[in-house]
Amino acid sequence: MTSPRFLWLVHSAAERAQAEACLSANTLTTVDILDVEADDSSRLAGCAGVLVSQFAPTDPWPEPSHDQVWIWVSDTARSPERVAAFFAWGGRTLMAPSELTDAVLGSLSASRFRRGEEDLSLTESSPAQWEASEIKRELLLAGQVQAAILPGAPLETSTLLIDHEWRPSAGLSGDFVRYQRIGSGQVVFLLADVAGHGAGSALVTVMLDERLNRILEARESSESGEKATLQSGVEAVDLVRQLNDAMVEGAFEQHVAMVLGIIDQDERSLDWVSAGHYPPAFLRNGDETATLPTGGLPLGLLKDAEYDAHQLTLRGEFRLMIFSDGVLEVVSGDSLERQEATLEAMVHDFRGHTHQALPTLTKGRDVVFADDVTVLSVASR
C-alpha cells in the first residue's frame, strides 16, 4: 500500500479524536494518522509532510528533512514564543483545521520540492547567493510569525460568526485583522491596511496588535474588577484616537487606513469608525445591502485628528464584509464606482464561507495578487 502523502502525528486519544473529526469534516483523502507511541515511526521518512496539533520545543520531535513540510494545525491561540520556536526548529506553516483541504496540502507538497532543489543548489553557491537565501529565509520566518498574531480561528458566539481571509502578496503583509470579545455581550473587530509593502509595513501591524492589547487591558483594569463596557460610538472613536496617537508618536513613515467596529449583541447595534479606509465596508442588513460611510484621516498623519462614529441597528440576518484595497486590482470594472458596485452586488448575493469570497470575485480565475488582499466577514448566526 502506498504511504499517504501527509501524516498527522497524535500523542493521545484526545488528539486522535480531534484529527479524525477534522479529516472527516474536510473530506481529506491525502492524510493518515500516526500515533507516535504505537505506530511505526519509519513511515515519516516516506511522507511529504507532517501535521501536528500542538508543539513545544522540549518535546522529542523528529527533525524535519529539508524537503518535508511540517504544519501546526490548531483552532486555539498559539503563544508567540512557541510559534517562533516552531519556525526556528524547522516548521513551515500554521493553519486552522477549517483551512485544511487536499488542494492546499497538494500545493504545499509541490512547494517542498522547489525548496529542496533550492537547498541543494546552495551547496555550490557563492557567499552572496547564500546570504541572499538566508535573508529570504529570515523574511519567510518573519512573515510566518506575523501570521501568528492574526486570529487563528473564526470567532463564534451565540449570534455572530467572524472570520477572515488573509493573502499577503509576498512573505510580509501590511494588512492586519483583529476580532475578539470585550465587555459584556460585545465584540470588537477591525481591518487595518498599512501603506506600503515589506518589513516596515509588517512591523507596523505588530505595533498595532501590541498597542490594542494595551488599550483593552488598561480598560479592563481601570474598571476595578468590573467588566469593561465599551459604550456605543464614543468608545469606538476613542479606540481609533488612541491608535492614531500611537502611530503619530511612533513617527512611522507609514500611515494606516482602518475600519473598526463594535457590535453589541444584546442591543443588536453596530458602531463603527472609518479612518480613511477604501473601499468602503458593505453591509447586507436584512433584505437591503449598502455601502457604509467612509471618511476620516488615516492613522498616523495628524495628532488629535477627529473621527466620526456611525451607528445602526442590525436586523434579523446580516453580513458585513470589509476588503483591503488590494482587492481592487482583481475586481472587474473600469472605474472605482463600478468596482464598488461589483463588490456590493457580490456581498448582497454571497452566502458562502469567507475563504470563497475572493474566488467568487475572480470567477475562479487563477489570479496573482500584486498587492496584499484581506477580507473580513462579520455575519449573524
JOUR-V400090 format. One record per backbone hydrogen bond with DSSP energy under -1.0 kcal/mol. CO is the residue of the C=O (numbers start at 1). NH is the residue of the N-H. E is the energy in kcal/mol with one decimal. If there is no record, write none. Layout:
# JOUR-V400090
co->CO nh->NH e->E
co->CO nh->NH e->E
This chain:
# JOUR-V400090
co->5 nh->48 e->-2.2
co->5 nh->49 e->-1.4
co->6 nh->32 e->-2.0
co->7 nh->51 e->-3.0
co->8 nh->34 e->-2.8
co->10 nh->36 e->-2.0
co->12 nh->16 e->-2.2
co->13 nh->17 e->-2.4
co->14 nh->18 e->-2.1
co->15 nh->19 e->-2.5
co->16 nh->20 e->-2.9
co->17 nh->21 e->-2.1
co->18 nh->22 e->-1.9
co->19 nh->23 e->-2.6
co->20 nh->24 e->-2.2
co->21 nh->25 e->-2.6
co->22 nh->26 e->-2.3
co->23 nh->28 e->-1.9
co->30 nh->6 e->-1.6
co->32 nh->8 e->-2.9
co->34 nh->10 e->-2.1
co->35 nh->39 e->-2.8
co->40 nh->43 e->-1.5
co->41 nh->44 e->-1.8
co->42 nh->45 e->-1.2
co->43 nh->46 e->-1.2
co->44 nh->47 e->-1.4
co->48 nh->69 e->-2.1
co->49 nh->7 e->-2.0
co->50 nh->71 e->-3.0
co->51 nh->9 e->-2.7
co->52 nh->73 e->-3.0
co->56 nh->59 e->-2.1
co->59 nh->61 e->-2.1
co->65 nh->68 e->-1.7
co->69 nh->50 e->-3.0
co->70 nh->92 e->-2.6
co->70 nh->93 e->-1.5
co->71 nh->52 e->-2.5
co->72 nh->95 e->-2.3
co->79 nh->83 e->-2.3
co->80 nh->84 e->-2.6
co->81 nh->85 e->-2.0
co->82 nh->86 e->-2.5
co->83 nh->87 e->-2.2
co->84 nh->88 e->-2.4
co->85 nh->89 e->-2.1
co->86 nh->90 e->-1.1
co->86 nh->91 e->-2.9
co->93 nh->72 e->-2.2
co->95 nh->74 e->-2.1
co->96 nh->99 e->-2.0
co->97 nh->100 e->-1.3
co->101 nh->105 e->-2.4
co->102 nh->106 e->-2.4
co->103 nh->107 e->-2.1
co->104 nh->108 e->-2.2
co->105 nh->109 e->-2.4
co->106 nh->110 e->-2.2
co->107 nh->111 e->-2.0
co->108 nh->112 e->-1.3
co->110 nh->114 e->-1.0
co->111 nh->115 e->-2.1
co->112 nh->116 e->-2.7
co->113 nh->117 e->-2.6
co->114 nh->118 e->-1.9
co->115 nh->119 e->-2.5
co->116 nh->120 e->-2.4
co->117 nh->121 e->-1.9
co->120 nh->123 e->-1.2
co->121 nh->124 e->-1.1
co->122 nh->125 e->-1.4
co->126 nh->130 e->-2.4
co->127 nh->131 e->-2.7
co->128 nh->132 e->-2.3
co->129 nh->133 e->-2.2
co->130 nh->134 e->-2.3
co->131 nh->135 e->-2.3
co->132 nh->136 e->-2.2
co->133 nh->137 e->-2.4
co->134 nh->138 e->-2.5
co->135 nh->139 e->-2.4
co->136 nh->140 e->-2.0
co->137 nh->141 e->-2.5
co->138 nh->142 e->-2.5
co->139 nh->143 e->-2.4
co->140 nh->144 e->-2.0
co->141 nh->145 e->-2.4
co->142 nh->146 e->-2.5
co->143 nh->147 e->-2.1
co->144 nh->148 e->-1.1
co->146 nh->149 e->-1.3
co->147 nh->150 e->-1.1
co->155 nh->162 e->-2.5
co->159 nh->381 e->-1.8
co->160 nh->157 e->-2.5
co->161 nh->379 e->-2.3
co->162 nh->155 e->-2.5
co->163 nh->377 e->-2.9
co->165 nh->375 e->-2.6
co->167 nh->373 e->-2.4
co->174 nh->194 e->-3.1
co->176 nh->192 e->-3.1
co->178 nh->190 e->-2.2
co->180 nh->188 e->-2.6
co->182 nh->186 e->-1.2
co->185 nh->265 e->-2.9
co->186 nh->182 e->-2.8
co->187 nh->263 e->-2.6
co->188 nh->180 e->-2.1
co->189 nh->261 e->-2.7
co->190 nh->178 e->-1.8
co->191 nh->259 e->-2.0
co->192 nh->176 e->-2.4
co->193 nh->257 e->-2.3
co->198 nh->202 e->-2.1
co->199 nh->203 e->-2.5
co->200 nh->204 e->-1.4
co->201 nh->205 e->-1.4
co->202 nh->206 e->-1.5
co->203 nh->207 e->-2.0
co->204 nh->208 e->-2.5
co->205 nh->209 e->-2.1
co->206 nh->210 e->-2.3
co->207 nh->211 e->-2.9
co->208 nh->212 e->-2.5
co->209 nh->213 e->-2.0
co->210 nh->214 e->-1.9
co->211 nh->215 e->-2.5
co->212 nh->216 e->-2.5
co->213 nh->217 e->-2.5
co->214 nh->218 e->-2.7
co->215 nh->219 e->-1.9
co->216 nh->220 e->-1.9
co->217 nh->221 e->-2.3
co->218 nh->222 e->-2.0
co->220 nh->223 e->-1.0
co->221 nh->224 e->-1.4
co->223 nh->226 e->-1.7
co->231 nh->235 e->-1.1
co->232 nh->234 e->-3.2
co->233 nh->237 e->-2.6
co->234 nh->238 e->-2.1
co->235 nh->239 e->-2.5
co->236 nh->240 e->-1.8
co->237 nh->241 e->-2.7
co->238 nh->242 e->-2.4
co->239 nh->243 e->-2.2
co->240 nh->244 e->-2.6
co->241 nh->245 e->-2.6
co->242 nh->246 e->-1.9
co->243 nh->247 e->-2.0
co->244 nh->248 e->-2.5
co->245 nh->249 e->-2.8
co->246 nh->250 e->-1.7
co->247 nh->252 e->-1.1
co->248 nh->251 e->-1.1
co->255 nh->195 e->-2.8
co->256 nh->299 e->-3.2
co->257 nh->193 e->-3.1
co->258 nh->275 e->-3.5
co->259 nh->191 e->-2.0
co->260 nh->273 e->-2.6
co->261 nh->189 e->-2.3
co->262 nh->271 e->-2.5
co->263 nh->187 e->-2.0
co->264 nh->268 e->-1.5
co->264 nh->269 e->-1.5
co->268 nh->314 e->-2.9
co->269 nh->264 e->-2.2
co->270 nh->312 e->-1.7
co->271 nh->262 e->-3.0
co->272 nh->310 e->-2.1
co->273 nh->260 e->-2.3
co->275 nh->258 e->-1.4
co->281 nh->292 e->-2.8
co->282 nh->321 e->-2.8
co->283 nh->290 e->-2.1
co->284 nh->319 e->-2.1
co->285 nh->288 e->-1.5
co->288 nh->285 e->-3.1
co->290 nh->283 e->-2.8
co->295 nh->276 e->-2.5
co->299 nh->256 e->-2.1
co->302 nh->305 e->-1.3
co->310 nh->272 e->-2.2
co->312 nh->270 e->-2.6
co->317 nh->286 e->-3.1
co->318 nh->380 e->-2.3
co->319 nh->284 e->-2.8
co->320 nh->378 e->-2.8
co->321 nh->282 e->-2.5
co->322 nh->376 e->-2.7
co->324 nh->327 e->-1.8
co->325 nh->328 e->-1.5
co->326 nh->329 e->-1.3
co->327 nh->330 e->-1.7
co->335 nh->339 e->-2.2
co->336 nh->340 e->-2.7
co->337 nh->341 e->-2.0
co->338 nh->342 e->-2.1
co->339 nh->343 e->-2.3
co->340 nh->344 e->-2.8
co->341 nh->345 e->-2.4
co->342 nh->346 e->-2.1
co->343 nh->347 e->-2.5
co->344 nh->348 e->-2.1
co->345 nh->349 e->-1.7
co->346 nh->350 e->-2.2
co->353 nh->356 e->-2.4
co->354 nh->357 e->-1.8
co->356 nh->360 e->-1.7
co->357 nh->361 e->-2.1
co->358 nh->362 e->-2.4
co->359 nh->364 e->-2.3
co->362 nh->365 e->-1.8
co->365 nh->367 e->-1.2
co->373 nh->167 e->-2.9
co->374 nh->324 e->-2.1
co->375 nh->165 e->-2.4
co->376 nh->322 e->-2.5
co->377 nh->163 e->-2.1
co->378 nh->320 e->-3.3
co->379 nh->161 e->-2.5
